[in-house]
Amino acid sequence: MSVSLYYNAHRATPLTEAESASVERVVAARTASFPYDDEEGLYLYEESASEPREIVAGSTKMPFDPGHLMPVIAHVLDSVTELRRAVPDAEWRVHMDDLDVPWEEAEGYALPGMRDADLIAELSAVHGDDGVAG
């Protein structure tokens, strides 16, 4: 059974050219800095005619490797945080299947423990991974 992180933004007006360029810059930078070649990172869908108010939408399948899970969650949520800050006047929803991910202005999107070094090391040990991205 796979778990995915979903993210989308809605508003009445489409992205402006400047906003589209900002979104593209965030996606390019975050894709380039993604820590794993063998995992899924930030992924935005093509624009949908059936959802005209949906201006940004995407999803990321969570890794099966427990040692990669928390770094992937942190990276993708940081990416979505940057997207939200690039398009702040939209209605955003971020969730992992049925669990909504809370927004806090100072930190952005985060889940408890996603930056906990001890937890990351413990999850890496379960899989026999050294916890180092590469």
C-alpha positions in Angstrom: 0.0 0.0 0.0 1.5 3.3 -1.0 1.0 6.7 0.8 1.2 9.9 -1.1 1.4 13.6 -0.2 -1.0 15.8 -2.2 -0.9 19.6 -2.6 -3.1 22.0 -4.4 -4.0 25.7 -4.5 -7.3 27.2 -5.7 -8.4 30.8 -6.5 -10.7 32.6 -8.9 -7.9 34.0 -11.1 -5.2 32.1 -12.9 -1.5 32.5 -12.2 0.1 35.7 -13.5 3.1 35.4 -15.7 5.3 36.5 -12.7 3.7 33.8 -10.5 4.1 31.1 -13.1 7.8 32.1 -13.4 8.2 31.9 -9.6 6.5 28.5 -9.5 8.8 27.3 -12.3 11.9 28.6 -10.4 10.8 26.9 -7.2 10.2 23.6 -9.0 13.5 23.7 -10.8 15.5 24.6 -7.7 13.8 22.0 -5.5 14.1 19.3 -8.1 17.8 20.0 -8.5 18.3 19.7 -4.7 16.2 16.6 -4.2 18.4 14.1 -2.2 17.5 10.8 -3.9 17.7 9.8 -7.6 15.6 6.7 -6.9 12.6 8.3 -5.1 9.8 10.6 -6.3 10.1 14.3 -5.4 7.9 17.3 -6.0 5.6 16.6 -8.9 3.2 19.2 -10.4 0.3 18.1 -12.6 -0.4 19.7 -16.0 -3.1 22.4 -15.8 -6.6 20.9 -15.8 -9.5 22.3 -17.8 -11.9 20.4 -15.5 -10.5 22.3 -12.5 -10.2 25.9 -13.7 -9.8 27.3 -10.2 -6.9 24.9 -9.4 -3.8 26.9 -10.1 -1.2 24.6 -8.7 -1.6 20.8 -8.0 0.6 17.8 -7.5 1.5 14.8 -5.5 4.5 12.8 -4.3 4.4 9.1 -3.6 6.2 8.4 -0.3 9.2 6.0 -0.4 9.0 2.5 0.8 12.6 2.8 2.2 12.1 3.9 5.8 15.4 5.6 5.8 14.3 7.9 3.0 10.9 8.7 4.3 11.5 11.6 6.6 14.1 13.4 4.3 11.6 13.1 1.4 8.7 14.4 3.5 10.8 17.3 4.7 12.1 18.2 1.2 8.6 18.0 -0.4 6.9 20.0 2.4 9.7 22.6 2.2 9.1 22.8 -1.5 5.4 23.2 -1.1 6.0 25.9 1.5 8.1 27.8 -1.1 5.3 27.4 -3.6 2.7 28.7 -1.2 4.9 31.7 -0.4 5.3 32.3 -4.2 1.5 32.3 -4.6 0.2 33.5 -1.2 -3.3 34.6 -2.1 -4.6 31.2 -3.0 -6.5 28.7 -0.9 -3.9 25.9 -0.2 -4.5 22.3 0.9 -1.7 19.9 1.7 -2.5 16.4 3.0 -1.0 12.9 3.3 -3.9 10.7 2.2 -6.6 11.7 4.9 -4.2 13.6 7.2 -4.1 17.4 6.6 -0.7 18.9 7.0 -0.9 22.1 9.1 0.4 25.5 7.9 2.3 27.7 10.4 3.4 31.1 9.1 6.9 30.9 10.6 7.7 27.3 9.7 5.4 26.6 6.7 4.2 23.0 6.2 5.6 20.5 8.7 4.9 17.2 10.3 6.0 16.3 13.8 9.4 14.6 13.8 10.3 15.3 10.2 13.6 16.9 11.1 14.3 14.7 14.2 17.9 13.3 13.6 17.4 10.4 16.1 14.1 9.3 14.3 15.8 9.6 10.9 18.7 7.5 12.1 16.4 4.9 13.7 14.4 4.6 10.4 17.6 4.3 8.4 18.8 1.5 10.7 15.6 -0.4 10.1 16.5 -0.7 6.4 20.2 -0.9 6.9 20.8 2.4 5.3 23.4 4.9 6.5 20.9 7.7 6.3 23.0 9.7 3.9 21.2 10.9 0.8 22.9 10.2 -2.5 
